[in-house]
Amino acid sequence: MDDEIEQFLAEMAKGAEATIHELEIEEATLRALIGDERVEELERLWTKQLDPADEEDIKRYMDWDDKKLIWIWHRLERSRERRVAAGRAYMIRSQHSTAPAGTAPARPARGPRKPL
C-alpha cells in the first residue's frame, strides 16, 4: 500500500510539473503578444495593487488575451500549490517510514507566491 501511495504522489508531482511547464510556455507567448506595459497593468490587477477606480478601468477594456493571461496565472498558482503539496506529502511519508518511533516531522513553512 505504501508503494502505491508513493507512486501516486510521484505521478501527481510529475503531472503538476508538466502542467506548469505548458502554462509557462503559454504565459511567455501571451506576454510577448500583449506587450510589457499591458502585462504590467494586469500584474498589478492580479496582485491587487490598484485602487478600485483603476481596477474597474482595466477590467472594462480587457480583451480575450488579457483574460487568458490572468486565467493562466491562476492555473499556475494552483498547479504550483499541488506540486508543493505532493512534495510535502512525499517528504512526510518518507520521514515517517525512516524516522525512529516517537519523532515528529518538521512542519514546512506556508505561503504560496503569486506568479508574475
Backbone hydrogen bonds in HBPLUS format (Angstrom, degrees):
<---DONOR---> <-ACCEPTOR-->    atom                        ^
c    i                          cat <-CA-CA->   ^        H-A-AA   ^      H-
h    n   atom  resd res      DA  || num        DHA   H-A  angle D-A-AA Bond
n    s   type  num  typ     dist DA aas  dist angle  dist       angle   num
A0005-ILE N   A0001-MET O   3.09 MM   4  6.43 156.3  2.15 152.3 158.4     1
A0006-GLU N   A0002-ASP O   2.92 MM   4  6.16 166.1  1.94 153.5 157.4     2
A0007-GLN N   A0003-ASP O   2.86 MM   4  5.98 152.7  1.93 144.0 151.9     3
A0008-PHE N   A0004-GLU O   2.89 MM   4  6.07 155.1  1.95 143.2 150.3     4
A0009-LEU N   A0005-ILE O   2.90 MM   4  6.18 161.8  1.93 153.8 158.1     5
A0010-ALA N   A0006-GLU O   2.94 MM   4  6.11 155.8  2.00 143.9 150.8     6
A0011-GLU N   A0007-GLN O   2.90 MM   4  6.11 159.7  1.94 150.4 155.8     7
A0012-MET N   A0008-PHE O   2.84 MM   4  6.04 153.3  1.91 148.4 156.6     8
A0013-ALA N   A0009-LEU O   2.97 MM   4  6.18 158.9  2.01 147.3 152.1     9
A0014-LYS N   A0010-ALA O   2.94 MM   4  6.17 158.9  1.98 147.7 153.9    10
A0015-GLY N   A0011-GLU O   2.84 MM   4  5.97 159.4  1.89 148.8 154.4    11
A0016-ALA N   A0012-MET O   2.98 MM   4  6.17 159.6  2.02 147.0 152.4    12
A0017-GLU N   A0013-ALA O   2.91 MM   4  6.08 156.7  1.96 146.3 153.2    13
A0018-ALA N   A0014-LYS O   2.92 MM   4  6.16 155.5  1.98 148.2 154.3    14
A0019-THR N   A0015-GLY O   2.98 MM   4  6.21 159.3  2.03 147.7 153.5    15
A0020-ILE N   A0016-ALA O   2.88 MM   4  6.07 160.6  1.91 150.9 156.4    16
A0021-HIS N   A0017-GLU O   2.97 MM   4  6.19 159.6  2.02 146.7 152.0    17
A0022-GLU N   A0018-ALA O   3.05 MM   4  6.33 165.1  2.07 151.4 154.5    18
A0023-LEU N   A0019-THR O   2.91 MM   4  6.11 164.1  1.93 154.9 159.6    19
A0024-GLU N   A0020-ILE O   2.86 MM   4  6.03 154.7  1.92 152.3 159.1    20
A0025-ILE N   A0021-HIS O   3.15 MM   4  6.42 151.4  2.23 146.9 153.7    21
A0026-GLU N   A0022-GLU O   3.05 MM   4  6.35 162.8  2.08 149.3 154.0    22
A0027-GLU N   A0023-LEU O   2.73 MM   4  5.92 152.3  1.80 148.1 156.7    23
A0028-ALA N   A0024-GLU O   2.99 MM   4  6.15 160.4  2.03 143.1 147.5    24
A0029-THR N   A0025-ILE O   3.08 MM   4  6.35 156.9  2.13 148.6 154.7    25
A0030-LEU N   A0026-GLU O   3.00 MM   4  6.25 163.4  2.02 150.4 154.5    26
A0031-ARG N   A0027-GLU O   2.83 MM   4  6.05 159.9  1.87 155.3 161.3    27
A0032-ALA N   A0028-ALA O   3.11 MM   4  6.30 159.2  2.16 145.4 150.0    28
A0033-LEU N   A0029-THR O   3.04 MM   4  6.28 150.3  2.13 143.9 152.7    29
A0034-ILE N   A0030-LEU O   2.78 MM   4  5.91 164.7  1.81 160.4 163.3    30
A0035-GLY N   A0031-ARG O   2.98 MM   4  5.87 163.6  2.00 146.6 151.7    31
A0039-VAL N   A0035-GLY O   3.01 MM   4  6.15 161.8  2.05 156.3 162.2    32
A0040-GLU N   A0036-ASP O   2.92 MM   4  6.07 156.4  1.97 149.0 155.0    33
A0041-GLU N   A0037-GLU O   3.15 MM   4  6.51 153.0  2.23 143.3 150.0    34
A0042-LEU N   A0038-ARG O   2.93 MM   4  6.23 160.0  1.97 152.2 157.7    35
A0043-GLU N   A0039-VAL O   2.79 MM   4  6.04 149.7  1.88 150.7 159.5    36
A0044-ARG N   A0040-GLU O   3.05 MM   4  6.33 154.7  2.11 145.5 151.6    37
A0045-LEU N   A0041-GLU O   3.00 MM   4  6.32 148.4  2.10 143.5 152.8    38
A0046-TRP N   A0042-LEU O   2.78 MM   4  6.02 163.2  1.81 151.0 155.3    39
A0047-THR N   A0043-GLU O   2.90 MM   4  6.05 155.8  1.96 149.1 155.0    40
A0049-GLN N   A0044-ARG O   2.85 MM   5  5.03 176.7  1.85 156.3 157.1    41
A0048-LYS N   A0045-LEU O   3.11 MM   3  5.04 158.7  2.16 103.8 109.1    42
A0055-GLU N   A0051-ASP O   2.99 MM   4  6.17 160.0  2.03 158.9 165.2    43
A0056-GLU N   A0052-PRO O   2.97 MM   4  6.12 160.5  2.01 148.3 152.4    44
A0057-ASP N   A0053-ALA O   3.05 MM   4  6.26 153.3  2.13 143.3 150.9    45
A0058-ILE N   A0054-ASP O   2.97 MM   4  6.21 160.9  2.01 151.5 155.5    46
A0059-LYS N   A0055-GLU O   2.97 MM   4  6.18 165.1  1.99 150.9 155.4    47
A0060-ARG N   A0056-GLU O   2.91 MM   4  6.01 149.4  2.01 144.9 152.8    48
A0061-TYR N   A0058-ILE O   3.22 MM   3  5.54 133.1  2.46 103.4 114.3    49
A0062-MET N   A0059-LYS O   3.34 MM   3  5.22 170.8  2.35 106.4 106.9    50
A0067-LYS N   A0063-ASP O   3.07 MM   4  6.38 167.6  2.09 159.6 162.4    51
A0068-LYS N   A0064-TRP O   2.84 MM   4  6.01 153.7  1.91 149.3 157.6    52
A0069-LEU N   A0065-ASP O   2.96 MM   4  6.12 154.3  2.03 146.0 151.8    53
A0070-ILE N   A0066-ASP O   3.17 MM   4  6.50 160.7  2.21 150.4 154.8    54
A0071-TRP N   A0067-LYS O   2.92 MM   4  6.13 153.8  1.99 145.2 153.3    55
A0072-ILE N   A0068-LYS O   2.83 MM   4  6.09 150.7  1.92 147.0 155.0    56
A0073-TRP N   A0069-LEU O   2.96 MM   4  6.30 155.4  2.03 147.5 153.9    57
A0074-HIS N   A0070-ILE O   3.02 MM   4  6.30 152.9  2.09 145.8 152.9    58
A0075-ARG N   A0071-TRP O   2.95 MM   4  6.27 160.1  1.99 150.2 155.3    59
A0076-LEU N   A0072-ILE O   2.75 MM   4  5.97 155.2  1.81 152.9 160.5    60
A0077-GLU N   A0073-TRP O   2.97 MM   4  6.14 160.1  2.01 145.7 150.6    61
A0078-ARG N   A0074-HIS O   3.05 MM   4  6.35 163.7  2.08 150.7 154.5    62
A0079-SER N   A0075-ARG O   2.84 MM   4  5.98 160.6  1.88 149.3 155.2    63
A0080-ARG N   A0076-LEU O   2.86 MM   4  6.00 159.5  1.90 152.4 157.9    64
A0081-GLU N   A0077-GLU O   2.99 MM   4  6.21 153.3  2.07 145.2 152.8    65
A0082-ARG N   A0078-ARG O   2.95 MM   4  6.23 152.6  2.03 146.4 153.7    66
A0083-ARG N   A0079-SER O   2.92 MM   4  6.17 157.8  1.97 148.0 154.0    67
A0084-VAL N   A0080-ARG O   2.95 MM   4  6.15 161.3  1.99 148.4 153.3    68
A0085-ALA N   A0081-GLU O   2.87 MM   4  6.06 159.3  1.91 146.7 152.9    69
A0086-ALA N   A0082-ARG O   2.91 MM   4  6.11 160.0  1.95 151.1 155.8    70
A0087-GLY N   A0083-ARG O   2.99 MM   4  6.20 160.7  2.03 147.4 153.0    71
A0088-ARG N   A0084-VAL O   2.82 MM   4  6.03 161.5  1.85 154.6 159.9    72
A0089-ALA N   A0085-ALA O   2.91 MM   4  6.07 167.5  1.92 149.6 153.3    73
A0090-TYR N   A0086-ALA O   2.93 MM   4  6.08 159.2  1.97 147.4 153.5    74
A0091-MET N   A0087-GLY O   2.87 MM   4  6.09 160.8  1.91 149.3 154.7    75
A0092-ILE N   A0088-ARG O   2.83 MM   4  6.06 165.1  1.85 158.4 162.3    76
A0093-ARG N   A0089-ALA O   2.92 MM   4  6.07 162.5  1.95 148.6 153.6    77
A0094-SER N   A0090-TYR O   2.89 MM   4  6.12 156.3  1.94 147.6 154.5    78
A0095-GLN N   A0091-MET O   2.87 MM   4  6.09 148.2  1.97 147.4 156.3    79
A0096-HIS N   A0092-ILE O   2.96 MM   4  6.20 153.6  2.03 148.2 155.2    80
A0097-SER N   A0093-ARG O   3.02 MM   4  6.26 148.5  2.13 144.5 152.8    81
A0098-THR N   A0094-SER O   3.14 MM   4  6.23 135.2  2.35 137.0 147.2    82
A0099-ALA N   A0095-GLN O   2.71 MM   4  5.43 136.2  1.90 144.8 154.5    83
A0103-THR N   A0100-PRO O   3.41 MM   3  6.25 153.3  2.49 145.1 143.0    84
